[in-house]
Structure formats: C-alpha cells, structure tokens
Amino acid sequence: MSHVLVLAGGLSHERDVSLRSGRRVAEALGRAGCEAQVRDVDSGLLETLRSQAPDVVWPVLHGATGEDGALRDVLETLGVRYVGARPASCRLTWDKPVAKALVEQAGVATPAGVALSHATFRELGSTGVLDAVVGSLGLPLAVKPARGGSALGLTIVRSAAELPSAMVAAYAYGDIALIERYVSGTEVAVSIVEDHDGLPQALPAVEIVPDSGVYSYDARYTAGETEFFTPARLSPEASAAASEAALIVYAVLGHRHLSRVDLIVDESGKPWFLEANSSPGMTETSLLPMALEAAGLEAAATYAALVRRAQSD
C-alpha cells in the first residue's frame, strides 16, 4: 500500500478548485488501495513531509502555488518523489508567452499575440498602445493574464471599446497581459497520461461548448453551464491532428506523467495551441477525468499507476 500525500488548497485564486480536485484524487487513490491523505500547503508542510515520509506527493495545486515550479523545487531539494512535471517544465508552461514561443518553434500553430506588462502599458499610454494592437491583430481578440489558470481574467473582445476594460480585468490577476488574435472554431482539450512504459498517450479530445459562448471560470466549475462532447465532434483527420499537436506540446514543454493541452480546431481542421496545464483540474467537471472515462480507463487504476511511475522515476 502506497502512502500518498495529496497537496491541495494553497492561497491562489483557484484554491476552491484545488481543494475539490484534491478530494477527488484522494478518493480515487483510496479505491485503488492507496493510503491517500489531503493536506493544505502551509508552514507545517515540511515537518509533515519529514515526520510522515510519504512514498509519493501528488500536488493538485492550481495557480502560482502549484504551477510555477517553486513547490516542486522544494520537493526535489528534500528528495521527495512526486507526480507531475519537473520544476523547469512547470515554469515554461506557467508563462504563457514563453510556452507559445516554444510551441510555435516546434511547428504547432498558435494565435498571433502581444504580451504587455502593466508598466509598459502605462508608460507608453494606453490609448496609443491599444490602437496599435488592434491595428496589428485586428478584432476580435482574447485577453488574459500571461500567468494563471481557470480562465480567471479572460475576456473576449469584439470591439475596440471593450479592450480597455479587458486589460484591467487581466491586470487584476498579474502584471502581464497576453492579447491574442481570436481564432474561431471548435474548442477542445486533449489530456495526456503516460502508460506503464512511460510513453505519453493522448486521450480522446473533449469538446467544450459553454452556454455563454466563453469558457469562463463559472462555465468551467458550475455544473450545467457548459456542454461537453467526448470524443469531440471532429473529423478523424482533425482529431488526429489535435492529438498530434498535444503530444508535441507535451514533449516540447517537458511534461511528465500527465497534463492537458487546450486547442482551437478551425474550420479547416487545423489545431491552434492556446495553453497547456501541467497540473490539470481533477474535479467532477474537469476535462481529464472526462477524457479518461471516454477512453474506457478507470480513474482509480490510472491514478495509482501514475503514483507507481512517480515512485520509480
């Protein structure tokens, strides 16, 4: 019986989601015969790690606390084995403009965009900067924080008049805003888990159809706000292209054990990379558990297998 310490909560804006994810992971591991305990991240964590000496730690933390690589640096310093990406991989993934640049270099399409710090935005004058952005990228646009998850601070801008407020919303969650050309198409998430040989396998794509038209925070975590289709309603060719793009992203960003890649598939069947998540949500409305079910895989067995991989890596 493996003793797994599931880390959930933290102090980010996504604390509640993390707690829900942590409980679901622990319950699944319990069904698989693991001894799983959920614990928050606080000043007593290091003493818990020393005194209890878990076989594996599973960070199910969202936001900076769990996704910027710092916590995993600490775990590696302590010699603690854990599920998920290494620190450097987390940092690359957490910084969306950096992830976009790496993915584009690897040949995967990503929407044209501009990353603007709050300081530059103020110093150059908001009106002139935004006029230049609209002139270059056109409309509509997607505006979001350059670091963060769960669509917090995301706005779809369809007119120039909406752009200033969208920038304010993005800056509420960080000092850098990412403005991207909006790509119309089918929004999908491709989750990836490693098999018993350590080879990444793309699960069936989940198609996302939010009632509001925008996959916002509420649309993600409120039951009934979004309709999901698994597998996604794509042609076989488009589905294969999405899976291939996701696997390229997984490799380029150096993910490990599991991750999720968010894409837009346009009318021609071409996938466009939006962002990736090295610590995907595991709640009852999250996309990776849906993809597991569509693939005919049981969450308990899959999670326990990932724990065993973490023990052997």
KOLVO-740482 format. One line per 4 residues: number of its first residue (from 1); for each residue z, y, x negated of C-alpha. Coordinates in nm, 2 decimals. Example, Ala and Ser with C-alpha at 12.3 -4.5 7.8 and 13.67 -1.06 7.14 Angstrom:
<atoms>
1	0.78,-0.45,-1.23  0.71,-0.11,-1.37
</atoms>
This chain:
<atoms>
1	0.00,0.00,0.00  -0.11,0.33,-0.15  0.12,0.63,-0.12  -0.10,0.93,-0.03
5	0.03,1.29,-0.01  -0.19,1.49,0.22  -0.17,1.86,0.14  -0.24,2.08,0.45
9	-0.15,2.43,0.57  -0.13,2.70,0.30  -0.14,3.07,0.35  -0.51,3.13,0.42
13	-0.66,3.25,0.75  -0.76,2.88,0.81  -0.40,2.75,0.80  -0.40,2.61,1.15
17	-0.73,2.43,1.10  -0.60,2.28,0.77  -0.29,2.15,0.95  -0.50,1.98,1.22
21	-0.72,1.83,0.95  -0.43,1.71,0.75  -0.27,1.53,1.05  -0.60,1.36,1.13
25	-0.65,1.24,0.78  -0.29,1.11,0.76  -0.32,0.93,1.09  -0.64,0.76,0.98
29	-0.49,0.65,0.65  -0.19,0.52,0.83  -0.42,0.30,1.04  -0.57,0.17,0.72
33	-0.23,0.06,0.59  -0.16,0.35,0.36  0.17,0.53,0.34  0.05,0.89,0.42
37	0.27,1.20,0.43  0.15,1.55,0.52  0.30,1.83,0.32  0.25,2.21,0.30
41	0.19,2.39,-0.02  0.49,2.59,-0.13  0.72,2.64,-0.43  0.87,2.29,-0.39
45	0.54,2.11,-0.42  0.56,2.05,-0.79  0.91,1.89,-0.76  0.78,1.67,-0.48
49	0.49,1.55,-0.70  0.73,1.47,-0.98  1.00,1.30,-0.77  0.78,1.11,-0.53
53	0.49,1.04,-0.77  0.23,0.97,-0.50  -0.06,0.75,-0.60  -0.31,1.00,-0.47
57	-0.31,1.35,-0.34  -0.56,1.45,-0.07  -0.60,1.83,-0.05  -0.71,1.91,0.30
61	-0.67,2.28,0.25  -0.92,2.54,0.36  -0.97,2.89,0.24  -0.89,3.01,-0.11
65	-0.57,2.80,-0.15  -0.76,2.47,-0.13  -1.12,2.56,-0.22  -1.11,2.80,-0.52
69	-1.02,2.52,-0.77  -0.68,2.66,-0.87  -0.47,2.39,-0.70  -0.68,2.12,-0.84
73	-0.64,2.27,-1.19  -0.26,2.23,-1.14  -0.30,1.87,-1.02  -0.51,1.79,-1.33
77	-0.25,1.96,-1.55  0.01,1.73,-1.40  -0.21,1.42,-1.43  -0.22,1.37,-1.06
81	-0.51,1.18,-0.91  -0.67,1.34,-0.60  -0.95,1.31,-0.35  -1.23,1.56,-0.37
85	-1.42,1.79,-0.61  -1.30,1.89,-0.95  -1.19,2.25,-1.02  -1.52,2.38,-1.16
89	-1.71,2.23,-0.87  -1.48,2.40,-0.62  -1.52,2.74,-0.79  -1.90,2.71,-0.79
93	-1.90,2.61,-0.42  -1.65,2.87,-0.31  -1.86,3.16,-0.44  -2.15,3.15,-0.20
97	-2.39,3.38,-0.40  -2.33,3.16,-0.71  -2.39,2.84,-0.51  -2.71,2.99,-0.36
101	-2.84,3.07,-0.70  -2.78,2.73,-0.84  -2.92,2.55,-0.54  -3.23,2.77,-0.54
105	-3.29,2.69,-0.91  -3.28,2.32,-0.82  -3.56,2.37,-0.57  -3.38,2.39,-0.24
109	-3.48,2.69,-0.03  -3.21,2.94,0.06  -3.24,3.27,0.26  -3.31,3.59,0.06
113	-2.99,3.78,0.03  -2.78,4.06,-0.13  -2.42,4.04,-0.24  -2.24,4.37,-0.22
117	-1.90,4.45,-0.34  -1.69,4.69,-0.14  -1.66,4.92,-0.44  -2.04,4.94,-0.48
121	-2.08,4.99,-0.11  -1.85,5.29,-0.11  -1.97,5.44,-0.44  -2.34,5.44,-0.36
125	-2.30,5.55,0.00  -2.30,5.31,0.29  -2.60,5.46,0.48  -2.84,5.46,0.18
129	-2.74,5.11,0.08  -2.78,4.96,0.42  -3.11,5.13,0.48  -3.23,4.98,0.15
133	-3.11,4.63,0.26  -3.28,4.65,0.59  -3.60,4.77,0.43  -3.59,4.48,0.19
137	-3.47,4.19,0.40  -3.57,4.30,0.75  -3.39,4.20,1.07  -3.22,4.00,1.19
141	-2.96,3.94,0.93  -2.65,3.72,0.87  -2.35,3.90,0.72  -2.04,3.71,0.60
145	-1.78,3.72,0.33  -1.90,3.58,-0.01  -1.60,3.36,-0.02  -1.44,3.19,0.28
149	-1.50,2.94,0.55  -1.48,2.86,0.92  -1.73,3.14,0.98  -1.45,3.40,0.96
153	-1.61,3.74,0.92  -1.96,3.62,1.01  -2.19,3.84,1.22  -2.55,3.80,1.32
157	-2.70,4.15,1.30  -3.01,4.21,1.52  -3.04,4.59,1.49  -2.96,4.83,1.21
161	-2.70,5.00,1.42  -2.49,4.67,1.42  -2.49,4.65,1.04  -2.20,4.89,0.95
165	-1.95,4.71,1.18  -2.07,4.37,1.04  -1.99,4.49,0.69  -1.64,4.60,0.80
169	-1.59,4.25,0.95  -1.70,4.08,0.63  -1.49,4.30,0.41  -1.18,4.22,0.62
173	-1.19,3.87,0.45  -1.29,3.97,0.10  -1.42,4.23,-0.15  -1.78,4.10,-0.15
177	-2.01,4.07,0.15  -2.32,3.85,0.15  -2.61,3.97,0.35  -2.89,3.72,0.41
181	-3.22,3.72,0.60  -3.16,3.53,0.92  -3.36,3.20,0.94  -3.43,3.08,1.29
185	-3.43,2.71,1.35  -3.20,2.41,1.41  -2.86,2.44,1.25  -2.73,2.12,1.11
189	-2.45,1.99,0.89  -2.51,1.70,0.66  -2.19,1.53,0.54  -2.18,1.31,0.23
193	-1.94,1.04,0.13  -1.95,0.82,-0.18  -1.99,0.44,-0.13  -1.79,0.18,-0.31
197	-2.01,0.21,-0.61  -1.96,0.59,-0.63  -2.31,0.67,-0.50  -2.33,0.97,-0.26
201	-2.47,0.87,0.08  -2.59,1.13,0.33  -2.46,1.06,0.68  -2.66,1.14,0.99
205	-2.71,1.51,1.04  -2.51,1.68,1.31  -2.70,1.94,1.51  -2.49,2.24,1.62
209	-2.57,2.43,1.94  -2.30,2.68,2.02  -2.28,2.82,2.37  -2.26,3.18,2.24
213	-2.56,3.13,2.00  -2.34,3.18,1.70  -2.13,2.90,1.54  -1.82,3.13,1.51
217	-1.46,3.03,1.44  -1.39,2.99,1.81  -1.71,2.79,1.85  -1.60,2.56,1.57
221	-1.25,2.48,1.68  -1.24,2.52,2.06  -1.34,2.21,2.24  -1.63,2.27,2.48
225	-1.76,2.58,2.31  -2.03,2.40,2.11  -2.26,2.11,2.19  -2.33,1.86,1.91
229	-2.61,1.61,1.88  -2.57,1.33,1.63  -2.81,1.24,1.49  -2.97,1.58,1.51
233	-3.28,1.62,1.72  -3.52,1.64,1.42  -3.84,1.46,1.34  -3.79,1.17,1.09
237	-3.96,1.38,0.82  -3.73,1.68,0.88  -3.42,1.46,0.90  -3.52,1.30,0.56
241	-3.58,1.64,0.41  -3.24,1.77,0.53  -3.07,1.46,0.38  -3.25,1.50,0.05
245	-3.17,1.87,0.03  -2.80,1.79,0.09  -2.79,1.53,-0.18  -2.94,1.77,-0.42
249	-2.68,2.03,-0.34  -2.41,1.77,-0.38  -2.53,1.69,-0.73  -2.60,2.05,-0.84
253	-2.26,2.17,-0.73  -2.09,1.87,-0.88  -1.92,1.75,-0.57  -1.71,1.43,-0.57
257	-1.60,1.18,-0.31  -1.71,1.38,0.00  -1.85,1.72,0.10  -2.05,1.89,0.37
261	-2.37,2.09,0.34  -2.48,2.34,0.60  -2.85,2.39,0.66  -3.11,2.55,0.89
265	-3.42,2.35,0.95  -3.70,2.58,1.05  -3.99,2.50,1.29  -4.20,2.35,1.00
269	-3.92,2.11,0.92  -3.82,2.29,0.60  -3.44,2.29,0.53  -3.27,2.61,0.42
273	-2.94,2.60,0.24  -2.67,2.81,0.39  -2.35,2.70,0.22  -2.15,2.39,0.12
277	-1.79,2.29,0.16  -1.60,2.09,-0.10  -1.31,2.04,0.14  -1.47,1.99,0.48
281	-1.27,2.01,0.81  -1.13,1.68,0.95  -1.02,1.80,1.29  -1.12,1.64,1.62
285	-1.41,1.89,1.65  -1.51,1.88,1.28  -1.85,1.76,1.17  -1.78,1.50,0.90
289	-1.58,1.28,1.14  -1.87,1.31,1.39  -2.12,1.20,1.13  -1.90,0.90,1.03
293	-1.90,0.78,1.39  -2.27,0.83,1.42  -2.32,0.62,1.11  -2.11,0.34,1.26
297	-1.83,0.40,1.00  -1.46,0.39,1.08  -1.27,0.69,0.96  -0.97,0.49,0.86
301	-1.16,0.25,0.64  -1.38,0.53,0.49  -1.08,0.75,0.40  -0.89,0.45,0.25
305	-1.20,0.37,0.04  -1.21,0.73,-0.09  -0.84,0.70,-0.18  -0.92,0.39,-0.38
309	-1.20,0.57,-0.56  -0.97,0.86,-0.65  -0.73,0.61,-0.80  -1.00,0.46,-1.01
313	-1.18,0.78,-1.12
</atoms>
